[in-house]
Amino acid sequence: MPSESSIRNWVNLAAEHIQKVVMNTKLPVSGYFGFDEIHMRTDGERTYILSLVELWDDVYINAEFSQDRDTGTIK
C-alpha cells in the first residue's frame, strides 16, 4: 500500500496537469449568461450561493458560497 505522502504527491501532480488544461481550454459559449443568487441560513448564519449559467446550453460556468453577497469572483 502506498504511503499517504505518495498519494498526496500523485494528486498534486495530477492537479497541476489538469489545471493547465482547464485554464487553457476555451469554452464554446453563446455569450448569454444567467446569474442566480440563493439565500440560505445554516446554523443561524446567512450564506449565499452564487451561480453563473450559460443560458443556451444550460452549463454551469461557476458556483461559489459566500458569507457576503457583494464579494465574490462571480460578481
PDB file of N, CA, C, O and CB in Angstrom:
ATOM      1  N   MET A   1       0.852  -1.181   0.000  1.00  0.00           N
ATOM      2  CA  MET A   1       0.000   0.000   0.000  1.00  0.00           C
ATOM      3  C   MET A   1       0.893   1.238   0.000  1.00  0.00           C
ATOM      4  O   MET A   1       1.835   1.315   0.789  1.00  0.00           O
ATOM      5  CB  MET A   1      -0.966   0.002   1.229  1.00  0.00           C
ATOM      6  N   PRO A   2       0.609   2.220  -0.882  1.00  0.00           N
ATOM      7  CA  PRO A   2       1.435   3.430  -0.926  1.00  0.00           C
ATOM      8  C   PRO A   2       1.219   4.296   0.312  1.00  0.00           C
ATOM      9  O   PRO A   2       0.161   4.256   0.940  1.00  0.00           O
ATOM     10  CB  PRO A   2       1.126   4.238  -2.188  1.00  0.00           C
ATOM     11  N   SER A   3       2.223   5.064   0.641  1.00  0.00           N
ATOM     12  CA  SER A   3       2.132   5.938   1.806  1.00  0.00           C
ATOM     13  C   SER A   3       1.230   7.131   1.501  1.00  0.00           C
ATOM     14  O   SER A   3       0.947   7.441   0.344  1.00  0.00           O
ATOM     15  CB  SER A   3       3.534   6.419   2.235  1.00  0.00           C
ATOM     16  N   GLU A   4       0.791   7.782   2.560  1.00  0.00           N
ATOM     17  CA  GLU A   4      -0.071   8.957   2.402  1.00  0.00           C
ATOM     18  C   GLU A   4       0.640  10.062   1.634  1.00  0.00           C
ATOM     19  O   GLU A   4       0.024  10.734   0.807  1.00  0.00           O
ATOM     20  CB  GLU A   4      -0.521   9.479   3.769  1.00  0.00           C
ATOM     21  N   SER A   5       1.927  10.258   1.897  1.00  0.00           N
ATOM     22  CA  SER A   5       2.665  11.312   1.188  1.00  0.00           C
ATOM     23  C   SER A   5       2.785  10.999  -0.307  1.00  0.00           C
ATOM     24  O   SER A   5       2.748  11.913  -1.131  1.00  0.00           O
ATOM     25  CB  SER A   5       4.067  11.486   1.801  1.00  0.00           C
ATOM     26  N   SER A   6       2.929   9.715  -0.665  1.00  0.00           N
ATOM     27  CA  SER A   6       2.976   9.347  -2.080  1.00  0.00           C
ATOM     28  C   SER A   6       1.652   9.670  -2.768  1.00  0.00           C
ATOM     29  O   SER A   6       1.636  10.195  -3.881  1.00  0.00           O
ATOM     30  CB  SER A   6       3.305   7.852  -2.237  1.00  0.00           C
ATOM     31  N   ILE A   7       0.557   9.358  -2.110  1.00  0.00           N
ATOM     32  CA  ILE A   7      -0.760   9.638  -2.682  1.00  0.00           C
ATOM     33  C   ILE A   7      -0.957  11.137  -2.845  1.00  0.00           C
ATOM     34  O   ILE A   7      -1.465  11.592  -3.869  1.00  0.00           O
ATOM     35  CB  ILE A   7      -1.876   9.046  -1.802  1.00  0.00           C
ATOM     36  N   ARG A   8      -0.554  11.910  -1.832  1.00  0.00           N
ATOM     37  CA  ARG A   8      -0.674  13.377  -1.933  1.00  0.00           C
ATOM     38  C   ARG A   8       0.150  13.908  -3.100  1.00  0.00           C
ATOM     39  O   ARG A   8      -0.308  14.783  -3.835  1.00  0.00           O
ATOM     40  CB  ARG A   8      -0.223  14.053  -0.618  1.00  0.00           C
ATOM     41  N   ASN A   9       1.349  13.392  -3.273  1.00  0.00           N
ATOM     42  CA  ASN A   9       2.188  13.836  -4.389  1.00  0.00           C
ATOM     43  C   ASN A   9       1.547  13.508  -5.730  1.00  0.00           C
ATOM     44  O   ASN A   9       1.576  14.331  -6.644  1.00  0.00           O
ATOM     45  CB  ASN A   9       3.571  13.193  -4.303  1.00  0.00           C
ATOM     46  N   TRP A  10       0.968  12.315  -5.859  1.00  0.00           N
ATOM     47  CA  TRP A  10       0.288  11.933  -7.105  1.00  0.00           C
ATOM     48  C   TRP A  10      -0.891  12.869  -7.383  1.00  0.00           C
ATOM     49  O   TRP A  10      -1.086  13.316  -8.513  1.00  0.00           O
ATOM     50  CB  TRP A  10      -0.201  10.464  -7.030  1.00  0.00           C
ATOM     51  N   VAL A  11      -1.665  13.157  -6.352  1.00  0.00           N
ATOM     52  CA  VAL A  11      -2.825  14.038  -6.522  1.00  0.00           C
ATOM     53  C   VAL A  11      -2.375  15.442  -6.913  1.00  0.00           C
ATOM     54  O   VAL A  11      -2.960  16.053  -7.808  1.00  0.00           O
ATOM     55  CB  VAL A  11      -3.665  14.089  -5.227  1.00  0.00           C
ATOM     56  N   ASN A  12      -1.347  15.954  -6.256  1.00  0.00           N
ATOM     57  CA  ASN A  12      -0.856  17.298  -6.590  1.00  0.00           C
ATOM     58  C   ASN A  12      -0.328  17.364  -8.010  1.00  0.00           C
ATOM     59  O   ASN A  12      -0.564  18.350  -8.708  1.00  0.00           O
ATOM     60  CB  ASN A  12       0.236  17.722  -5.618  1.00  0.00           C
ATOM     61  N   LEU A  13       0.376  16.343  -8.448  1.00  0.00           N
ATOM     62  CA  LEU A  13       0.903  16.311  -9.812  1.00  0.00           C
ATOM     63  C   LEU A  13      -0.236  16.268 -10.825  1.00  0.00           C
ATOM     64  O   LEU A  13      -0.202  16.976 -11.832  1.00  0.00           O
ATOM     65  CB  LEU A  13       1.833  15.100 -10.006  1.00  0.00           C
ATOM     66  N   ALA A  14      -1.237  15.445 -10.563  1.00  0.00           N
ATOM     67  CA  ALA A  14      -2.396  15.370 -11.461  1.00  0.00           C
ATOM     68  C   ALA A  14      -3.136  16.706 -11.493  1.00  0.00           C
ATOM     69  O   ALA A  14      -3.581  17.140 -12.556  1.00  0.00           O
ATOM     70  CB  ALA A  14      -3.354  14.239 -11.021  1.00  0.00           C
ATOM     71  N   ALA A  15      -3.272  17.360 -10.339  1.00  0.00           N
ATOM     72  CA  ALA A  15      -3.972  18.642 -10.265  1.00  0.00           C
ATOM     73  C   ALA A  15      -3.252  19.705 -11.088  1.00  0.00           C
ATOM     74  O   ALA A  15      -3.903  20.528 -11.731  1.00  0.00           O
ATOM     75  CB  ALA A  15      -4.097  19.100  -8.806  1.00  0.00           C
ATOM     76  N   GLU A  16      -1.925  19.701 -11.078  1.00  0.00           N
ATOM     77  CA  GLU A  16      -1.165  20.671 -11.877  1.00  0.00           C
ATOM     78  C   GLU A  16      -1.463  20.491 -13.355  1.00  0.00           C
ATOM     79  O   GLU A  16      -1.699  21.473 -14.059  1.00  0.00           O
ATOM     80  CB  GLU A  16       0.345  20.526 -11.621  1.00  0.00           C
ATOM     81  N   HIS A  17      -1.457  19.255 -13.839  1.00  0.00           N
ATOM     82  CA  HIS A  17      -1.727  18.993 -15.257  1.00  0.00           C
ATOM     83  C   HIS A  17      -3.162  19.344 -15.629  1.00  0.00           C
ATOM     84  O   HIS A  17      -3.413  19.920 -16.687  1.00  0.00           O
ATOM     85  CB  HIS A  17      -1.451  17.528 -15.587  1.00  0.00           C
ATOM     86  N   ILE A  18      -4.093  18.996 -14.761  1.00  0.00           N
ATOM     87  CA  ILE A  18      -5.499  19.295 -15.025  1.00  0.00           C
ATOM     88  C   ILE A  18      -5.721  20.802 -15.059  1.00  0.00           C
ATOM     89  O   ILE A  18      -6.455  21.303 -15.912  1.00  0.00           O
ATOM     90  CB  ILE A  18      -6.403  18.644 -13.962  1.00  0.00           C
ATOM     91  N   GLN A  19      -5.094  21.525 -14.139  1.00  0.00           N
ATOM     92  CA  GLN A  19      -5.269  22.977 -14.089  1.00  0.00           C
ATOM     93  C   GLN A  19      -4.771  23.623 -15.379  1.00  0.00           C
ATOM     94  O   GLN A  19      -5.405  24.552 -15.879  1.00  0.00           O
ATOM     95  CB  GLN A  19      -4.526  23.569 -12.875  1.00  0.00           C
ATOM     96  N   LYS A  20      -3.661  23.158 -15.925  1.00  0.00           N
ATOM     97  CA  LYS A  20      -3.146  23.703 -17.186  1.00  0.00           C
ATOM     98  C   LYS A  20      -4.141  23.495 -18.313  1.00  0.00           C
ATOM     99  O   LYS A  20      -4.366  24.397 -19.120  1.00  0.00           O
ATOM    100  CB  LYS A  20      -1.806  23.055 -17.546  1.00  0.00           C
ATOM    101  N   VAL A  21      -4.735  22.317 -18.370  1.00  0.00           N
ATOM    102  CA  VAL A  21      -5.706  22.029 -19.430  1.00  0.00           C
ATOM    103  C   VAL A  21      -6.945  22.894 -19.264  1.00  0.00           C
ATOM    104  O   VAL A  21      -7.424  23.488 -20.230  1.00  0.00           O
ATOM    105  CB  VAL A  21      -6.094  20.536 -19.425  1.00  0.00           C
ATOM    106  N   VAL A  22      -7.465  22.970 -18.051  1.00  0.00           N
ATOM    107  CA  VAL A  22      -8.684  23.741 -17.802  1.00  0.00           C
ATOM    108  C   VAL A  22      -8.461  25.227 -18.080  1.00  0.00           C
ATOM    109  O   VAL A  22      -9.313  25.872 -18.691  1.00  0.00           O
ATOM    110  CB  VAL A  22      -9.156  23.542 -16.354  1.00  0.00           C
ATOM    111  N   MET A  23      -7.346  25.770 -17.646  1.00  0.00           N
ATOM    112  CA  MET A  23      -7.086  27.196 -17.820  1.00  0.00           C
ATOM    113  C   MET A  23      -6.838  27.566 -19.284  1.00  0.00           C
ATOM    114  O   MET A  23      -7.062  28.714 -19.669  1.00  0.00           O
ATOM    115  CB  MET A  23      -5.893  27.609 -16.976  1.00  0.00           C
ATOM    116  N   ASN A  24      -6.382  26.624 -20.101  1.00  0.00           N
ATOM    117  CA  ASN A  24      -6.047  26.926 -21.492  1.00  0.00           C
ATOM    118  C   ASN A  24      -7.091  26.430 -22.489  1.00  0.00           C
ATOM    119  O   ASN A  24      -6.871  26.510 -23.698  1.00  0.00           O
ATOM    120  CB  ASN A  24      -4.715  26.326 -21.830  1.00  0.00           C
ATOM    121  N   THR A  25      -8.213  25.922 -22.008  1.00  0.00           N
ATOM    122  CA  THR A  25      -9.265  25.432 -22.889  1.00  0.00           C
ATOM    123  C   THR A  25     -10.379  26.472 -22.957  1.00  0.00           C
ATOM    124  O   THR A  25     -10.947  26.852 -21.933  1.00  0.00           O
ATOM    125  CB  THR A  25      -9.814  24.061 -22.398  1.00  0.00           C
ATOM    126  N   LYS A  26     -10.683  26.924 -24.163  1.00  0.00           N
ATOM    127  CA  LYS A  26     -11.769  27.889 -24.338  1.00  0.00           C
ATOM    128  C   LYS A  26     -13.093  27.147 -24.395  1.00  0.00           C
ATOM    129  O   LYS A  26     -13.233  26.144 -25.094  1.00  0.00           O
ATOM    130  CB  LYS A  26     -11.563  28.739 -25.622  1.00  0.00           C
ATOM    131  N   LEU A  27     -14.047  27.651 -23.656  1.00  0.00           N
ATOM    132  CA  LEU A  27     -15.377  27.058 -23.667  1.00  0.00           C
ATOM    133  C   LEU A  27     -16.195  27.679 -24.792  1.00  0.00           C
ATOM    134  O   LEU A  27     -16.199  28.900 -24.950  1.00  0.00           O
ATOM    135  CB  LEU A  27     -16.084  27.253 -22.300  1.00  0.00           C
ATOM    136  N   PRO A  28     -16.886  26.854 -25.577  1.00  0.00           N
ATOM    137  CA  PRO A  28     -17.758  27.421 -26.613  1.00  0.00           C
ATOM    138  C   PRO A  28     -19.041  27.936 -25.970  1.00  0.00           C
ATOM    139  O   PRO A  28     -19.956  27.161 -25.690  1.00  0.00           O
ATOM    140  CB  PRO A  28     -18.082  26.363 -27.713  1.00  0.00           C
ATOM    141  N   VAL A  29     -19.103  29.222 -25.743  1.00  0.00           N
ATOM    142  CA  VAL A  29     -20.264  29.801 -25.075  1.00  0.00           C
ATOM    143  C   VAL A  29     -20.957  30.787 -25.995  1.00  0.00           C
ATOM    144  O   VAL A  29     -20.339  31.369 -26.886  1.00  0.00           O
ATOM    145  CB  VAL A  29     -19.855  30.489 -23.764  1.00  0.00           C
ATOM    146  N   SER A  30     -22.236  30.965 -25.769  1.00  0.00           N
ATOM    147  CA  SER A  30     -23.051  31.857 -26.595  1.00  0.00           C
ATOM    148  C   SER A  30     -22.864  33.321 -26.222  1.00  0.00           C
ATOM    149  O   SER A  30     -23.114  34.207 -27.039  1.00  0.00           O
ATOM    150  CB  SER A  30     -24.515  31.485 -26.472  1.00  0.00           C
ATOM    151  N   GLY A  31     -22.427  33.581 -24.999  1.00  0.00           N
ATOM    152  CA  GLY A  31     -22.332  34.960 -24.530  1.00  0.00           C
ATOM    153  C   GLY A  31     -23.541  35.380 -23.718  1.00  0.00           C
ATOM    154  O   GLY A  31     -23.582  36.491 -23.189  1.00  0.00           O
ATOM    155  N   TYR A  32     -24.530  34.497 -23.614  1.00  0.00           N
ATOM    156  CA  TYR A  32     -25.719  34.782 -22.818  1.00  0.00           C
ATOM    157  C   TYR A  32     -25.616  34.016 -21.508  1.00  0.00           C
ATOM    158  O   TYR A  32     -25.618  32.785 -21.484  1.00  0.00           O
ATOM    159  CB  TYR A  32     -27.023  34.402 -23.588  1.00  0.00           C
ATOM    160  N   PHE A  33     -25.526  34.773 -20.422  1.00  0.00           N
ATOM    161  CA  PHE A  33     -25.324  34.164 -19.121  1.00  0.00           C
ATOM    162  C   PHE A  33     -26.449  34.550 -18.177  1.00  0.00           C
ATOM    163  O   PHE A  33     -27.028  35.630 -18.287  1.00  0.00           O
ATOM    164  CB  PHE A  33     -23.975  34.573 -18.538  1.00  0.00           C
ATOM    165  N   GLY A  34     -26.743  33.669 -17.268  1.00  0.00           N
ATOM    166  CA  GLY A  34     -27.711  33.946 -16.219  1.00  0.00           C
ATOM    167  C   GLY A  34     -27.010  33.891 -14.870  1.00  0.00           C
ATOM    168  O   GLY A  34     -26.156  33.037 -14.633  1.00  0.00           O
ATOM    169  N   PHE A  35     -27.377  34.799 -14.004  1.00  0.00           N
ATOM    170  CA  PHE A  35     -26.799  34.859 -12.666  1.00  0.00           C
ATOM    171  C   PHE A  35     -27.897  34.507 -11.679  1.00  0.00           C
ATOM    172  O   PHE A  35     -29.006  35.033 -11.766  1.00  0.00           O
ATOM    173  CB  PHE A  35     -26.186  36.273 -12.358  1.00  0.00           C
ATOM    174  N   ASP A  36     -27.598  33.631 -10.754  1.00  0.00           N
ATOM    175  CA  ASP A  36     -28.580  33.249  -9.747  1.00  0.00           C
ATOM    176  C   ASP A  36     -27.963  33.402  -8.371  1.00  0.00           C
ATOM    177  O   ASP A  36     -26.776  33.147  -8.166  1.00  0.00           O
ATOM    178  CB  ASP A  36     -29.076  31.801  -9.968  1.00  0.00           C
ATOM    179  N   GLU A  37     -28.790  33.820  -7.445  1.00  0.00           N
ATOM    180  CA  GLU A  37     -28.329  34.061  -6.081  1.00  0.00           C
ATOM    181  C   GLU A  37     -29.325  33.383  -5.143  1.00  0.00           C
ATOM    182  O   GLU A  37     -30.507  33.726  -5.129  1.00  0.00           O
ATOM    183  CB  GLU A  37     -28.200  35.607  -5.772  1.00  0.00           C
ATOM    184  N   ILE A  38     -28.844  32.425  -4.363  1.00  0.00           N
ATOM    185  CA  ILE A  38     -29.701  31.704  -3.427  1.00  0.00           C
ATOM    186  C   ILE A  38     -29.314  32.115  -2.011  1.00  0.00           C
ATOM    187  O   ILE A  38     -28.138  32.095  -1.650  1.00  0.00           O
ATOM    188  CB  ILE A  38     -29.577  30.154  -3.617  1.00  0.00           C
ATOM    189  N   HIS A  39     -30.298  32.483  -1.222  1.00  0.00           N
ATOM    190  CA  HIS A  39     -30.063  32.894   0.163  1.00  0.00           C
ATOM    191  C   HIS A  39     -30.395  31.725   1.075  1.00  0.00           C
ATOM    192  O   HIS A  39     -31.485  31.157   1.001  1.00  0.00           O
ATOM    193  CB  HIS A  39     -30.913  34.154   0.537  1.00  0.00           C
ATOM    194  N   MET A  40     -29.451  31.368   1.935  1.00  0.00           N
ATOM    195  CA  MET A  40     -29.651  30.253   2.869  1.00  0.00           C
ATOM    196  C   MET A  40     -29.309  30.697   4.286  1.00  0.00           C
ATOM    197  O   MET A  40     -28.567  31.657   4.496  1.00  0.00           O
ATOM    198  CB  MET A  40     -28.787  29.029   2.462  1.00  0.00           C
ATOM    199  N   ARG A  41     -29.859  29.987   5.232  1.00  0.00           N
ATOM    200  CA  ARG A  41     -29.485  30.203   6.621  1.00  0.00           C
ATOM    201  C   ARG A  41     -29.098  28.844   7.179  1.00  0.00           C
ATOM    202  O   ARG A  41     -29.925  27.936   7.264  1.00  0.00           O
ATOM    203  CB  ARG A  41     -30.652  30.868   7.454  1.00  0.00           C
ATOM    204  N   THR A  42     -27.821  28.711   7.562  1.00  0.00           N
ATOM    205  CA  THR A  42     -27.295  27.465   8.083  1.00  0.00           C
ATOM    206  C   THR A  42     -26.746  27.713   9.476  1.00  0.00           C
ATOM    207  O   THR A  42     -25.883  28.571   9.659  1.00  0.00           O
ATOM    208  CB  THR A  42     -26.207  26.883   7.151  1.00  0.00           C
ATOM    209  N   ASP A  43     -27.228  26.984  10.443  1.00  0.00           N
ATOM    210  CA  ASP A  43     -26.812  27.155  11.841  1.00  0.00           C
ATOM    211  C   ASP A  43     -26.936  28.604  12.288  1.00  0.00           C
ATOM    212  O   ASP A  43     -26.096  29.102  13.037  1.00  0.00           O
ATOM    213  CB  ASP A  43     -25.373  26.678  12.031  1.00  0.00           C
ATOM    214  N   GLY A  44     -27.978  29.274  11.830  1.00  0.00           N
ATOM    215  CA  GLY A  44     -28.229  30.650  12.243  1.00  0.00           C
ATOM    216  C   GLY A  44     -27.429  31.692  11.490  1.00  0.00           C
ATOM    217  O   GLY A  44     -27.587  32.885  11.752  1.00  0.00           O
ATOM    218  N   GLU A  45     -26.573  31.282  10.560  1.00  0.00           N
ATOM    219  CA  GLU A  45     -25.770  32.234   9.801  1.00  0.00           C
ATOM    220  C   GLU A  45     -26.227  32.255   8.350  1.00  0.00           C
ATOM    221  O   GLU A  45     -26.541  31.218   7.766  1.00  0.00           O
ATOM    222  CB  GLU A  45     -24.273  31.882   9.891  1.00  0.00           C
ATOM    223  N   ARG A  46     -26.257  33.442   7.786  1.00  0.00           N
ATOM    224  CA  ARG A  46     -26.675  33.600   6.404  1.00  0.00           C
ATOM    225  C   ARG A  46     -25.531  33.241   5.465  1.00  0.00           C
ATOM    226  O   ARG A  46     -24.385  33.636   5.680  1.00  0.00           O
ATOM    227  CB  ARG A  46     -27.155  35.034   6.145  1.00  0.00           C
ATOM    228  N   THR A  47     -25.861  32.488   4.423  1.00  0.00           N
ATOM    229  CA  THR A  47     -24.903  32.102   3.400  1.00  0.00           C
ATOM    230  C   THR A  47     -25.549  32.333   2.046  1.00  0.00           C
ATOM    231  O   THR A  47     -26.751  32.122   1.883  1.00  0.00           O
ATOM    232  CB  THR A  47     -24.451  30.617   3.568  1.00  0.00           C
ATOM    233  N   TYR A  48     -24.766  32.761   1.083  1.00  0.00           N
ATOM    234  CA  TYR A  48     -25.253  32.987  -0.262  1.00  0.00           C
ATOM    235  C   TYR A  48     -24.589  31.996  -1.205  1.00  0.00           C
ATOM    236  O   TYR A  48     -23.387  31.745  -1.114  1.00  0.00           O
ATOM    237  CB  TYR A  48     -24.988  34.439  -0.711  1.00  0.00           C
ATOM    238  N   ILE A  49     -25.377  31.439  -2.106  1.00  0.00           N
ATOM    239  CA  ILE A  49     -24.836  30.598  -3.165  1.00  0.00           C
ATOM    240  C   ILE A  49     -25.009  31.387  -4.454  1.00  0.00           C
ATOM    241  O   ILE A  49     -26.128  31.709  -4.853  1.00  0.00           O
ATOM    242  CB  ILE A  49     -25.555  29.180  -3.233  1.00  0.00           C
ATOM    243  N   LEU A  50     -23.901  31.692  -5.093  1.00  0.00           N
ATOM    244  CA  LEU A  50     -23.908  32.466  -6.321  1.00  0.00           C
ATOM    245  C   LEU A  50     -23.550  31.536  -7.473  1.00  0.00           C
ATOM    246  O   LEU A  50     -22.584  30.780  -7.378  1.00  0.00           O
ATOM    247  CB  LEU A  50     -22.920  33.668  -6.238  1.00  0.00           C
ATOM    248  N   SER A  51     -24.313  31.583  -8.555  1.00  0.00           N
ATOM    249  CA  SER A  51     -24.004  30.711  -9.685  1.00  0.00           C
ATOM    250  C   SER A  51     -24.139  31.479 -10.993  1.00  0.00           C
ATOM    251  O   SER A  51     -24.924  32.420 -11.108  1.00  0.00           O
ATOM    252  CB  SER A  51     -24.925  29.477  -9.689  1.00  0.00           C
ATOM    253  N   LEU A  52     -23.359  31.054 -11.965  1.00  0.00           N
ATOM    254  CA  LEU A  52     -23.362  31.648 -13.293  1.00  0.00           C
ATOM    255  C   LEU A  52     -23.626  30.524 -14.280  1.00  0.00           C
ATOM    256  O   LEU A  52     -22.925  29.512 -14.278  1.00  0.00           O
ATOM    257  CB  LEU A  52     -22.011  32.391 -13.606  1.00  0.00           C
ATOM    258  N   VAL A  53     -24.644  30.702 -15.130  1.00  0.00           N
ATOM    259  CA  VAL A  53     -25.074  29.659 -16.066  1.00  0.00           C
ATOM    260  C   VAL A  53     -25.023  30.206 -17.480  1.00  0.00           C
ATOM    261  O   VAL A  53     -25.447  31.333 -17.734  1.00  0.00           O
ATOM    262  CB  VAL A  53     -26.505  29.152 -15.727  1.00  0.00           C
ATOM    263  N   GLU A  54     -24.500  29.400 -18.403  1.00  0.00           N
ATOM    264  CA  GLU A  54     -24.550  29.725 -19.824  1.00  0.00           C
ATOM    265  C   GLU A  54     -25.942  29.308 -20.278  1.00  0.00           C
ATOM    266  O   GLU A  54     -26.274  28.123 -20.225  1.00  0.00           O
ATOM    267  CB  GLU A  54     -23.393  28.996 -20.661  1.00  0.00           C
ATOM    268  N   LEU A  55     -26.762  30.255 -20.724  1.00  0.00           N
ATOM    269  CA  LEU A  55     -28.192  30.023 -20.893  1.00  0.00           C
ATOM    270  C   LEU A  55     -28.559  29.119 -22.068  1.00  0.00           C
ATOM    271  O   LEU A  55     -29.527  28.366 -21.958  1.00  0.00           O
ATOM    272  CB  LEU A  55     -28.876  31.324 -21.057  1.00  0.00           C
ATOM    273  N   TRP A  56     -27.852  29.157 -23.159  1.00  0.00           N
ATOM    274  CA  TRP A  56     -28.247  28.355 -24.317  1.00  0.00           C
ATOM    275  C   TRP A  56     -28.000  26.876 -24.095  1.00  0.00           C
ATOM    276  O   TRP A  56     -28.812  26.044 -24.500  1.00  0.00           O
ATOM    277  CB  TRP A  56     -27.502  28.815 -25.552  1.00  0.00           C
ATOM    278  N   ASP A  57     -26.890  26.538 -23.458  1.00  0.00           N
ATOM    279  CA  ASP A  57     -26.557  25.127 -23.260  1.00  0.00           C
ATOM    280  C   ASP A  57     -26.826  24.644 -21.848  1.00  0.00           C
ATOM    281  O   ASP A  57     -26.632  23.467 -21.546  1.00  0.00           O
ATOM    282  CB  ASP A  57     -25.117  24.893 -23.597  1.00  0.00           C
ATOM    283  N   ASP A  58     -27.275  25.550 -20.972  1.00  0.00           N
ATOM    284  CA  ASP A  58     -27.569  25.213 -19.574  1.00  0.00           C
ATOM    285  C   ASP A  58     -26.357  24.584 -18.881  1.00  0.00           C
ATOM    286  O   ASP A  58     -26.468  23.572 -18.189  1.00  0.00           O
ATOM    287  CB  ASP A  58     -28.766  24.256 -19.500  1.00  0.00           C
ATOM    288  N   VAL A  59     -25.202  25.213 -19.088  1.00  0.00           N
ATOM    289  CA  VAL A  59     -23.960  24.746 -18.485  1.00  0.00           C
ATOM    290  C   VAL A  59     -23.603  25.691 -17.344  1.00  0.00           C
ATOM    291  O   VAL A  59     -23.551  26.907 -17.528  1.00  0.00           O
ATOM    292  CB  VAL A  59     -22.805  24.671 -19.540  1.00  0.00           C
ATOM    293  N   TYR A  60     -23.355  25.122 -16.154  1.00  0.00           N
ATOM    294  CA  TYR A  60     -22.937  25.947 -15.026  1.00  0.00           C
ATOM    295  C   TYR A  60     -21.473  26.296 -15.183  1.00  0.00           C
ATOM    296  O   TYR A  60     -20.616  25.413 -15.172  1.00  0.00           O
ATOM    297  CB  TYR A  60     -23.187  25.227 -13.680  1.00  0.00           C
ATOM    298  N   ILE A  61     -21.183  27.576 -15.330  1.00  0.00           N
ATOM    299  CA  ILE A  61     -19.819  28.049 -15.504  1.00  0.00           C
ATOM    300  C   ILE A  61     -19.100  28.099 -14.164  1.00  0.00           C
ATOM    301  O   ILE A  61     -17.934  27.715 -14.067  1.00  0.00           O
ATOM    302  CB  ILE A  61     -19.807  29.427 -16.169  1.00  0.00           C
ATOM    303  N   ASN A  62     -19.782  28.567 -13.143  1.00  0.00           N
ATOM    304  CA  ASN A  62     -19.148  28.733 -11.840  1.00  0.00           C
ATOM    305  C   ASN A  62     -20.233  28.755 -10.765  1.00  0.00           C
ATOM    306  O   ASN A  62     -21.362  29.179 -11.012  1.00  0.00           O
ATOM    307  CB  ASN A  62     -18.290  30.036 -11.794  1.00  0.00           C
ATOM    308  N   ALA A  63     -19.881  28.302  -9.599  1.00  0.00           N
ATOM    309  CA  ALA A  63     -20.761  28.397  -8.438  1.00  0.00           C
ATOM    310  C   ALA A  63     -19.874  28.559  -7.212  1.00  0.00           C
ATOM    311  O   ALA A  63     -18.820  27.930  -7.115  1.00  0.00           O
ATOM    312  CB  ALA A  63     -21.700  27.135  -8.309  1.00  0.00           C
ATOM    313  N   GLU A  64     -20.294  29.389  -6.294  1.00  0.00           N
ATOM    314  CA  GLU A  64     -19.494  29.596  -5.084  1.00  0.00           C
ATOM    315  C   GLU A  64     -20.397  29.942  -3.912  1.00  0.00           C
ATOM    316  O   GLU A  64     -21.516  30.426  -4.082  1.00  0.00           O
ATOM    317  CB  GLU A  64     -18.449  30.710  -5.300  1.00  0.00           C
ATOM    318  N   PHE A  65     -19.888  29.683  -2.735  1.00  0.00           N
ATOM    319  CA  PHE A  65     -20.555  30.047  -1.490  1.00  0.00           C
ATOM    320  C   PHE A  65     -19.877  31.294  -0.958  1.00  0.00           C
ATOM    321  O   PHE A  65     -18.663  31.451  -1.091  1.00  0.00           O
ATOM    322  CB  PHE A  65     -20.508  28.880  -0.443  1.00  0.00           C
ATOM    323  N   SER A  66     -20.650  32.176  -0.358  1.00  0.00           N
ATOM    324  CA  SER A  66     -20.076  33.397   0.187  1.00  0.00           C
ATOM    325  C   SER A  66     -20.871  33.823   1.416  1.00  0.00           C
ATOM    326  O   SER A  66     -22.092  33.672   1.451  1.00  0.00           O
ATOM    327  CB  SER A  66     -20.059  34.523  -0.876  1.00  0.00           C
ATOM    328  N   GLN A  67     -20.189  34.349   2.414  1.00  0.00           N
ATOM    329  CA  GLN A  67     -20.852  34.906   3.583  1.00  0.00           C
ATOM    330  C   GLN A  67     -21.343  36.326   3.306  1.00  0.00           C
ATOM    331  O   GLN A  67     -22.253  36.813   3.978  1.00  0.00           O
ATOM    332  CB  GLN A  67     -19.904  34.898   4.786  1.00  0.00           C
ATOM    333  N   ASP A  68     -20.747  36.983   2.325  1.00  0.00           N
ATOM    334  CA  ASP A  68     -21.094  38.351   1.963  1.00  0.00           C
ATOM    335  C   ASP A  68     -21.523  38.365   0.499  1.00  0.00           C
ATOM    336  O   ASP A  68     -20.724  38.026  -0.373  1.00  0.00           O
ATOM    337  CB  ASP A  68     -19.895  39.327   2.209  1.00  0.00           C
ATOM    338  N   ARG A  69     -22.741  38.741   0.215  1.00  0.00           N
ATOM    339  CA  ARG A  69     -23.243  38.606  -1.152  1.00  0.00           C
ATOM    340  C   ARG A  69     -22.618  39.590  -2.121  1.00  0.00           C
ATOM    341  O   ARG A  69     -22.724  39.389  -3.331  1.00  0.00           O
ATOM    342  CB  ARG A  69     -24.726  38.779  -1.166  1.00  0.00           C
ATOM    343  N   ASP A  70     -21.979  40.633  -1.651  1.00  0.00           N
ATOM    344  CA  ASP A  70     -21.366  41.604  -2.559  1.00  0.00           C
ATOM    345  C   ASP A  70     -19.919  41.288  -2.890  1.00  0.00           C
ATOM    346  O   ASP A  70     -19.322  41.965  -3.727  1.00  0.00           O
ATOM    347  CB  ASP A  70     -21.444  42.974  -1.963  1.00  0.00           C
ATOM    348  N   THR A  71     -19.345  40.281  -2.260  1.00  0.00           N
ATOM    349  CA  THR A  71     -17.992  39.888  -2.617  1.00  0.00           C
ATOM    350  C   THR A  71     -18.033  38.504  -3.236  1.00  0.00           C
ATOM    351  O   THR A  71     -18.796  37.640  -2.805  1.00  0.00           O
ATOM    352  CB  THR A  71     -17.056  39.917  -1.385  1.00  0.00           C
ATOM    353  N   GLY A  72     -17.244  38.311  -4.201  1.00  0.00           N
ATOM    354  CA  GLY A  72     -17.205  37.014  -4.858  1.00  0.00           C
ATOM    355  C   GLY A  72     -16.662  37.160  -6.259  1.00  0.00           C
ATOM    356  O   GLY A  72     -16.832  38.202  -6.894  1.00  0.00           O
ATOM    357  N   THR A  73     -16.018  36.132  -6.739  1.00  0.00           N
ATOM    358  CA  THR A  73     -15.406  36.206  -8.060  1.00  0.00           C
ATOM    359  C   THR A  73     -16.441  36.272  -9.165  1.00  0.00           C
ATOM    360  O   THR A  73     -16.156  36.803 -10.239  1.00  0.00           O
ATOM    361  CB  THR A  73     -14.502  35.021  -8.280  1.00  0.00           C
ATOM    362  N   ILE A  74     -17.636  35.746  -8.933  1.00  0.00           N
ATOM    363  CA  ILE A  74     -18.662  35.794  -9.988  1.00  0.00           C
ATOM    364  C   ILE A  74     -19.086  37.212 -10.272  1.00  0.00           C
ATOM    365  O   ILE A  74     -19.210  37.607 -11.431  1.00  0.00           O
ATOM    366  CB  ILE A  74     -19.879  34.962  -9.597  1.00  0.00           C
ATOM    367  N   LYS A  75     -19.310  37.986  -9.224  1.00  0.00           N
ATOM    368  CA  LYS A  75     -19.746  39.372  -9.438  1.00  0.00           C
ATOM    369  C   LYS A  75     -18.593  40.211  -9.951  1.00  0.00           C
ATOM    370  O   LYS A  75     -18.760  41.407 -10.192  1.00  0.00           O
ATOM    371  CB  LYS A  75     -20.306  39.980  -8.138  1.00  0.00           C
TER     372      LYS A  75
END
